[in-house]
Amino acid sequence: MNKASKIYVAGHRGLVGSAIVRNLKSKGYENIIGRTHKELDLTDQAAVRSFFEEEKPEIVVLAAAKVGGINANNTSPADFAWVNMQIQCNVIKCAHDIGVEKLLFLGSTCIYPRMAPQPIPEDALLTGPLEKTNEAYAIAKISGLTMCRFFKMQYGDDFISCMPTNLYGPHDNYDLNNSHVLPAMIRKFHEAKVRGDKSVTLWGSGSPLREFLYVDDMADACVFLLENYSGLSHVNIGTGKEISIKELAELVKATTGFEGEIVWDSSMPDGTPRKLTDVTALHELGWFHKVELEEGIRLAYDWFRENTDISRGM
């Protein structure tokens, strides 16, 4: 991989892909290409093959995916499984067929069992039942990382995978119907403050423990792996630090300036009780996160306020 390499970032306008593009450009990689969904439907096998044969990218970052929170995963499991598997199969096979030099597949730490040991090491994969509320997405991502490993084993392709923890930051999804917990909190508290509400209702008990990584840190880790890693195993990307959802809510509340009460709706699901990544492998390679959670939430909230119409999907 060199500064002139032609790099295709699939999903270049999303939370993850846009951050990776920013990081690549900051490091002097300028030959970066991307396609919007309207320009290229990654579930269309023929269209993907035509794109690869015409553009012939040398490096591929597969950050495109159908993503969402607990509600979206619970109500549309077939969509989450089918769309993500189609994208992965099409991109990975075409990358192999045209001889791509390196491919990075991005998954998620939801691939691990619901009751995985904590912190979760990479070898915890497939050692127990998955969390039911995101099972379809997790199975799709497990299929993708395993496919990359098999192409490496059978053909010697330099296809690697990473599993980021919960991400947040610029270009996040703030749609309350399908967003993840942190952006949903930011929008709820902000709008409640603007309306002058006396309370905000949040799902669950607030007891689950979660780890959060600012998306620009994640992007930096991804580019670091592209430049320095070619191993067979997937690599966790995270901070190695955790916080309860209740503590997170208090932090977001303070950041947004909401002064009302937080009400917990215990009739709604909590999801996995605890999910902390073991980032030993990444640390041993020489990469460490830089943005701590309090600063990251402030940065994310600043972006949300400056891009309110975009954030609401308007």
Wavefront OBJ file of the C-alpha trace (Angstrom):
o trace
v 0.000 0.000 0.000
v 1.462 3.329 -1.074
v 0.223 6.912 -1.308
v -0.707 6.496 -4.974
v -2.726 3.305 -4.448
v -6.254 3.415 -5.849
v -8.460 2.900 -2.805
v -12.154 2.046 -2.989
v -14.048 2.803 0.213
v -17.450 1.098 0.092
v -19.828 3.117 2.232
v -17.766 6.293 1.926
v -20.555 8.622 3.041
v -21.579 6.769 6.199
v -20.341 7.138 9.762
v -17.514 4.638 9.316
v -16.609 5.153 5.663
v -16.490 8.949 5.806
v -14.168 8.812 8.802
v -11.849 6.395 6.986
v -11.778 8.688 3.940
v -10.883 11.643 6.198
v -8.079 9.675 7.798
v -6.678 8.382 4.512
v -6.580 11.902 3.079
v -4.901 13.239 6.227
v -2.136 10.677 5.681
v -1.562 11.637 2.057
v -3.720 9.036 0.259
v -5.498 11.022 -2.443
v -6.529 8.402 -5.004
v -9.742 7.454 -3.218
v -12.945 6.460 -4.995
v -16.469 5.871 -3.729
v -19.954 5.325 -5.056
v -23.280 6.280 -3.537
v -26.022 3.669 -3.285
v -27.787 5.323 -6.233
v -24.613 5.023 -8.308
v -23.840 1.442 -7.284
v -26.146 -1.019 -5.553
v -23.749 -3.380 -3.792
v -26.428 -6.081 -3.564
v -26.463 -6.212 -7.399
v -23.839 -8.790 -8.337
v -23.579 -7.788 -11.994
v -23.255 -4.083 -11.155
v -20.533 -4.745 -8.588
v -18.580 -6.902 -11.022
v -18.828 -4.252 -13.720
v -17.587 -1.601 -11.291
v -14.575 -3.647 -10.208
v -13.605 -4.593 -13.746
v -13.836 -0.978 -14.877
v -12.199 0.799 -11.906
v -9.726 -1.925 -10.828
v -9.119 -0.644 -7.284
v -5.894 -1.794 -5.637
v -7.124 -1.448 -2.046
v -10.690 -2.053 -0.826
v -12.236 -0.974 2.471
v -15.587 -2.689 2.955
v -17.433 -0.340 5.309
v -20.822 -0.500 3.576
v -23.520 -2.275 5.564
v -27.138 -2.182 6.645
v -26.959 -1.136 10.297
v -29.363 -0.195 13.074
v -30.200 -0.447 16.750
v -32.162 -3.026 18.732
v -35.561 -2.060 17.312
v -34.419 -2.190 13.689
v -32.663 -5.541 14.184
v -35.661 -7.032 15.972
v -38.207 -6.005 13.356
v -36.203 -6.626 10.156
v -33.867 -9.605 10.729
v -34.271 -11.014 7.218
v -33.291 -7.664 5.694
v -30.231 -7.358 7.929
v -29.076 -10.872 7.040
v -29.767 -10.762 3.306
v -28.535 -7.249 2.509
v -25.281 -7.586 4.439
v -24.485 -11.045 3.086
v -25.167 -9.907 -0.475
v -22.880 -6.888 -0.110
v -20.086 -8.961 1.406
v -20.267 -11.819 -1.098
v -20.287 -9.486 -4.075
v -17.458 -7.201 -2.960
v -15.139 -9.864 -1.532
v -15.466 -12.206 -4.534
v -14.936 -9.407 -7.065
v -11.939 -8.138 -5.090
v -10.442 -11.620 -5.333
v -11.245 -12.029 -9.011
v -9.544 -8.800 -10.135
v -6.543 -9.319 -7.849
v -7.040 -6.546 -5.273
v -3.811 -6.087 -3.266
v -5.506 -5.690 0.109
v -9.019 -5.680 1.508
v -10.204 -4.599 4.950
v -13.579 -5.931 6.078
v -15.295 -4.116 8.929
v -17.570 -6.031 11.229
v -18.798 -5.374 14.747
v -18.240 -6.733 18.247
v -21.841 -7.989 18.169
v -20.338 -11.074 16.475
v -19.429 -12.399 19.914
v -21.620 -14.602 22.132
v -24.093 -12.896 24.448
v -22.298 -14.266 27.490
v -18.737 -14.047 26.143
v -15.883 -13.708 28.634
v -15.089 -10.080 29.509
v -13.097 -8.378 28.103
v -13.883 -10.261 24.888
v -10.844 -11.734 23.104
v -10.867 -12.449 19.383
v -10.928 -16.214 20.013
v -14.311 -15.951 21.791
v -15.952 -16.049 18.361
v -18.455 -18.925 17.950
v -18.044 -20.160 21.522
v -21.666 -19.603 22.564
v -25.149 -18.352 21.572
v -25.479 -14.867 20.098
v -27.542 -11.980 21.496
v -31.001 -12.477 19.948
v -31.654 -8.760 19.429
v -28.886 -8.476 16.811
v -28.483 -12.097 15.736
v -29.135 -11.525 12.022
v -26.567 -8.736 11.718
v -24.040 -10.706 13.765
v -24.393 -13.835 11.623
v -23.896 -11.774 8.473
v -20.724 -10.201 9.861
v -19.397 -13.562 11.035
v -19.915 -14.830 7.489
v -17.968 -11.883 6.069
v -14.925 -12.166 8.309
v -14.864 -15.939 7.827
v -15.000 -15.505 4.063
v -12.005 -13.157 4.209
v -10.107 -15.732 6.264
v -10.967 -18.516 3.825
v -9.825 -16.481 0.800
v -6.554 -15.822 2.615
v -6.149 -19.508 3.502
v -7.037 -20.893 0.068
v -5.666 -18.235 -2.273
v -3.260 -16.169 -0.192
v -5.347 -13.013 -0.614
v -4.350 -10.226 1.768
v -7.889 -9.865 3.110
v -8.069 -8.778 6.764
v -10.941 -8.037 9.143
v -11.471 -5.778 12.128
v -14.277 -5.652 14.675
v -14.894 -2.142 16.037
v -16.805 -1.635 19.264
v -19.783 0.776 19.495
v -18.998 3.831 17.372
v -20.224 7.410 17.409
v -19.280 10.766 15.902
v -19.769 12.867 12.733
v -22.276 11.506 10.169
v -23.866 9.148 12.694
v -27.475 8.016 12.284
v -29.781 10.038 14.529
v -33.074 8.555 13.310
v -34.842 7.463 16.496
v -36.424 4.476 14.724
v -33.148 2.740 13.898
v -30.208 4.533 15.519
v -27.826 3.173 18.129
v -27.958 4.135 21.780
v -25.550 7.087 21.951
v -26.799 9.105 18.943
v -30.377 8.369 20.024
v -29.609 9.820 23.456
v -27.999 12.913 21.958
v -31.062 13.645 19.847
v -33.570 12.849 22.608
v -31.899 15.047 25.211
v -31.304 17.881 22.751
v -34.900 17.957 21.514
v -36.260 17.625 25.055
v -34.163 20.636 26.078
v -35.396 22.656 23.104
v -39.044 21.798 23.892
v -38.626 22.376 27.604
v -39.676 18.829 28.527
v -39.522 17.789 32.158
v -38.338 14.232 31.435
v -36.775 11.931 28.843
v -37.711 8.253 28.632
v -34.974 5.770 27.735
v -35.214 2.061 26.998
v -34.292 -0.668 29.475
v -32.892 -0.512 32.985
v -29.698 1.430 32.267
v -27.634 -1.371 33.796
v -25.845 -2.842 30.727
v -22.190 -1.969 30.325
v -20.928 -0.736 26.983
v -17.730 0.482 25.363
v -17.717 3.456 22.964
v -15.103 4.544 20.437
v -15.009 7.894 18.640
v -15.278 7.156 14.929
v -12.144 9.094 13.940
v -10.132 6.939 16.326
v -11.649 3.868 14.689
v -10.668 5.186 11.260
v -7.115 5.763 12.414
v -6.955 2.173 13.658
v -8.294 0.883 10.322
v -5.665 2.717 8.294
v -3.036 1.542 10.779
v -4.107 -2.069 10.147
v -4.085 -1.564 6.383
v -0.516 -0.341 6.646
v 0.770 -2.788 9.271
v -1.292 -5.970 9.543
v -1.789 -9.054 7.374
v -2.677 -11.708 9.940
v -5.283 -14.445 9.668
v -7.321 -13.452 12.714
v -9.731 -10.541 12.874
v -8.666 -7.716 15.218
v -10.801 -5.971 17.838
v -10.832 -2.166 17.740
v -11.857 -0.385 20.924
v -10.781 1.523 23.992
v -10.797 -1.288 26.527
v -12.940 0.959 28.774
v -16.620 0.609 29.648
v -19.504 2.632 31.079
v -23.048 1.734 32.142
v -25.894 2.980 29.974
v -27.186 4.882 33.010
v -23.846 6.658 33.452
v -23.743 7.343 29.721
v -27.187 8.932 29.900
v -26.055 11.246 32.686
v -23.001 12.232 30.636
v -25.067 12.991 27.520
v -27.628 14.848 29.636
v -24.898 17.078 31.055
v -23.318 17.644 27.637
v -26.597 18.713 26.038
v -27.640 20.844 29.015
v -30.955 19.052 29.590
v -32.126 19.675 33.160
v -35.107 17.344 33.450
v -35.534 13.806 34.770
v -34.441 10.543 33.147
v -37.159 7.842 33.167
v -36.179 4.235 32.446
v -38.709 2.025 30.625
v -37.842 -1.401 31.996
v -40.427 -3.073 29.742
v -38.044 -2.544 26.812
v -35.017 -4.828 26.164
v -31.529 -4.144 27.495
v -29.636 -6.259 24.977
v -26.345 -7.894 25.939
v -25.602 -7.243 29.643
v -21.942 -6.431 29.088
v -19.746 -6.016 26.009
v -16.138 -4.924 26.485
v -13.472 -5.748 23.904
v -10.057 -7.131 24.691
v -7.792 -4.839 22.671
v -4.527 -6.529 23.655
v -3.765 -7.577 20.067
v -4.238 -4.037 18.756
v -2.125 -2.552 21.546
v 0.631 -5.067 20.870
v 0.627 -3.956 17.221
v 1.209 -0.408 18.481
v -2.133 1.388 18.196
v -4.000 3.152 21.057
v -7.114 5.354 21.076
v -6.796 9.110 21.653
v -10.299 10.548 22.179
v -11.854 9.872 25.589
v -15.632 9.516 25.900
v -16.453 12.890 27.485
v -14.571 14.773 24.756
v -16.017 12.551 22.043
v -19.620 13.137 23.136
v -18.991 16.892 23.116
v -17.578 16.652 19.578
v -20.504 14.488 18.442
v -23.032 16.890 19.971
v -21.350 19.866 18.305
v -21.621 18.095 14.931
v -25.272 17.204 15.574
v -26.211 20.815 16.339
v -24.372 22.089 13.261
v -26.024 19.500 11.007
v -29.477 19.144 12.538
v -31.365 18.690 9.268
v -28.934 16.012 8.084
v -28.992 14.324 11.501
v -32.766 13.975 11.414
v -32.682 12.489 7.937
v -34.508 15.501 6.498
l 1 2 3 4 5 6 7 8 9 10 11 12 13 14 15 16 17 18 19 20 21 22 23 24 25 26 27 28 29 30 31 32 33 34 35 36 37 38 39 40 41 42 43 44 45 46 47 48 49 50 51 52 53 54 55 56 57 58 59 60 61 62 63 64 65 66 67 68 69 70 71 72 73 74 75 76 77 78 79 80 81 82 83 84 85 86 87 88 89 90 91 92 93 94 95 96 97 98 99 100 101 102 103 104 105 106 107 108 109 110 111 112 113 114 115 116 117 118 119 120 121 122 123 124 125 126 127 128 129 130 131 132 133 134 135 136 137 138 139 140 141 142 143 144 145 146 147 148 149 150 151 152 153 154 155 156 157 158 159 160 161 162 163 164 165 166 167 168 169 170 171 172 173 174 175 176 177 178 179 180 181 182 183 184 185 186 187 188 189 190 191 192 193 194 195 196 197 198 199 200 201 202 203 204 205 206 207 208 209 210 211 212 213 214 215 216 217 218 219 220 221 222 223 224 225 226 227 228 229 230 231 232 233 234 235 236 237 238 239 240 241 242 243 244 245 246 247 248 249 250 251 252 253 254 255 256 257 258 259 260 261 262 263 264 265 266 267 268 269 270 271 272 273 274 275 276 277 278 279 280 281 282 283 284 285 286 287 288 289 290 291 292 293 294 295 296 297 298 299 300 301 302 303 304 305 306 307 308 309 310 311 312 313 314
